[in-house]
Amino acid sequence: MTAGPRVLITGGGSGIGAACARAFAARGARVAVNGRRAAPLEEIAREIGGIAIAGDGGDPEQAEALVAAALGELGGLDCLVLNAGIGHSGTVLEQTPESWRAVMRTNVDAAFLVARAALPALIESRGSVVSVASKAAIAAGPASAAYCTSKAAMVMLTKTIAFDFAPQGVRANAVCPGWVRTPMGDEAMDELATRRGVDRERAYALANDAVPARRAAEPEEVAALVVWLASAEASYLNGAAIPLDGGAGIVDVALLAFGDGDG
């Protein structure tokens, strides 16, 4: 990245998005954070000296308006971080059309609409897109039909941007984290804790029992990779979907029963 890059982060009010905002700002970036709730955005913006832009990226008009507001405040755009996301548990039989549509609207439609609005500015700056997807884009989990499908679609959307716009100087890559200690992660762990009769910390331990690192990621660890992907140091990396999962992807689950239980 050049000095003082201009960055727009969707889902920037909490969790990974807020960590990305702090990490970019710490490196001298001018940062605009977007989300549907104004209060957390304004808190992060005050903390980092950035800009809060409330708006629903899943609505075509609001997507155009929020990108236009960011461009007006920042004077252009060097990096777009597509981080907004929600989940709704359930198998294909358990999902309703409404719950399925809600997940797709936030996780896929908003990414498409905001990227579409931002791409002319990114072409002008020869900038980059970084999508925060999930390990769920690569490997299926139980009762996660909508979430897994949406994150897989997000990764492929990112790859199409990488393919179509690389000749114009735009790069696009995706980060695929495993469990991360965010409000969304905590909510999932609280659900698991209730089912297993344990507390949240024990639930995190259970969820990561087969992960070589034996722990969840911190939001700052994801943010560090996002910032690097947007930097000049990653200038030849394009169209990648990078797992950030503590080694979970290397585990052969069919062989776990042969282990001694000590890792």
N, C-alpha and C positions, 0 to 999 in steps of 0.2 A: 504494500500500500504506500501511496505517496503521503506526505505530511498532511495532516488534517483531513482525512477522508470523510465523506458525507455518507451517513449510514441511516437507513430506515429499517426498523425492526418491528415486525408484527408480533402480537402476543408479548409485548415488551413490558408489561406491568408486573410480572412476577416470574418466579422459577427461572428456567433457562433463558427466557427473553430478557429478564431484568439482569441476569448475570452477564449476558452478552452486552447489554447497554453499558454496564459498569466497565467491562473489559475493553470495549472500544474506546470509551471516554478516557480511560486511564492511559491510552496510547495516543491521545490527542485528537481523536475523531470528534466530529460534530454529529450528534445522534438525535434522531427523532424516533420516539416509541409510539406504537399504535396498539390499540385494543378497543374493546367495546365499552369498558368501564373507565371513566375519566379519572376517578380518585387515585387508583394505584399508578396510573400513568403519570399523573402530576407529581406524585411522590417521588418516583424514579427520576423524572425530569429535573425536579429541584435538586435531588442528590447529585446528579452528574452534570448539571448545567446544560441540560438538553431541552428537547421540545416534546411536548405531549400532544398527540393528535388522536382524539377519540373517533372511532368510526368502525363500521362493520364491513370488513373486506369481502364478505360473502354477498354483499349487495353491489351490483354493478355500478350504480351511480356513486355510492359511498366509496367504493374502491378507487374510482377515478378521482373523487374529491380529496381523499386522504393522501394519495400520491401527489396530487397537485399542491396540497398544503405543504407537504414535506419539501417538494422542489422549491416552492416559494420561500420557505424558511431557510433551507440549506443552500439554495442557489445551484442545485444540481444533485446528482446522486452517483456515488461510487460503489455502493454495496447495498443490496437488499437481502435481509435475513427473513426468510419465511418461517416463522416459528409458531404462529397461532395454531392451536389444536385442542380438540376435546376427545373424550372417549365415551362409549356407551356399551356396556358388556352385553353379551348375548350371542347365541348361535344364530344361524340363518333362520331357524324356526322361531326363535325367541325375539328377534328384532322385528320391530314394526316398520312400515314404510316411513313413518314420521321420525323414528329414532335413527334409522339408516340415513335418511335425507339430512338430518341435523348434523351428523358426523361428516358426511360428504361435503356439506355446504361449508363447514368451517375448515376442514382439513384439506380439501381438494379445490372446491370452487373458489374459495378466498385466495388460495395460493395462485391459481390461474389468473384471477381477475386483477390482483395486485401486481403480479409479474407482468401481465399484459399492459397495465397502465405505466409501469416503471421502465419497461424495456427501451423505449426511445431514449430516455435519459441515460440509461446504462450503456447503450450503444455509443452515445456521444462521448461518454467518459471512459469507454472501454473497461467497464466495471465488472462486477461479479454478483452472482446470486448464490446464497448458501441456504439450503433448505434443512430444517431440523425435522427429520423423519423419525424413524424408530427401528429398533431391531425387529419390531413387528412387521416391517416392510419386507424382511428377508425370511423370517421363520414364523409359522403360525402358532398361536397360543389358544388355550381353551376359551370358548365363549367370547371370542373377540372378532367376529366376522366383519363388522363394520370398521373397527379401528384398523385391523390388519390390512384390509382391502384399501382403505383410504391412504394408509402410509405407503403401501406398495405403489399406488397411483401417484402419490407425491414424488416418489423417487423417479418414476418414469417421466413425469412432467419435467423434472429437473434435467433428466438426460436429454429430453427433446430440446430443451432450451440450450443445453450444452452443444448439441449437434447443429441446431439451426443457426445459432448466433455466434459461434466461435469465429467464423470468418470475419465478423464485424468487431472482434475483440472482446466479446463477452464470455466469461467462464461461468459455469454453474456446477455446483457439487452439493451432495447431500451428506448429512451426518446421521448415523443410525444408532442412537444410544440405547443401552439396556435400561435397567431401572436407575432412575435418578431421584435424588432427594428433593423433590419439588412438592408444592401443594397437591398436584395431581397424583404424584407418586405416594404421598402420605395418605391420600384418600383411598387409593387402592390397597395400601398396606393396612389401613384401619378395617377395611372390609375383610381382608384375609385374617386379621387378628381376631375379629369377631367370630369368624367361622372356625378358627382353630383354638379359641379360648386363650389367646396370648396377648401381649402388648405389641405396640407398633414396632419396637426395635427387634423383638423376636420374629415378627412377621417379615421384616426386611432380611433378617438372617435366613429364614426359611426360603424366601423367594430367591436368594442368591446362594443357596447351599451347593448347587452344582456349578456355580461360576468360579473359575480358578481364582479370581481376586477375592472371592468370599465377601463382597460388599457391593453396595450400590455406588454409583458415581455421584459426585457433587456437581451442582450446576456450573460452578466455575471451571470444572474440568471440560465440560462440553463447550463452554464459552471460549476457552483457550483454543480449541480446535477450530471453532467457527472463525475466530479472529485470524488464525493462521491461514485458513482457506481463502480468506479475503485479501491476504497480503501478497506482495510481490514475490515472496519466498515460495508461494504455491503457484507461480505463474504458468506452469505447464501442466498443472493438474486440472482436468476438465472432465465432467461427466461421471465422477466417482461417487460411489455410495459407501461411505467409510463406517464400518462398525466401531462403536465405542462402547464395548460391552464387558470389559474386564476379562476377556477371553472366552466368553460363553459360546461364541461361534465355533470354537475349535473342539468342543466337547462332543465325543461320541456317546450319546446317551445309552446306546445298547450295551456299552461296556462298563457302565458305572457300577453295576452289581458286582463286578470283579475287583473293585477297588477295596482298599483296606479301611476306608472311612476316614483316613487322615489327610486326604488330598493328594 
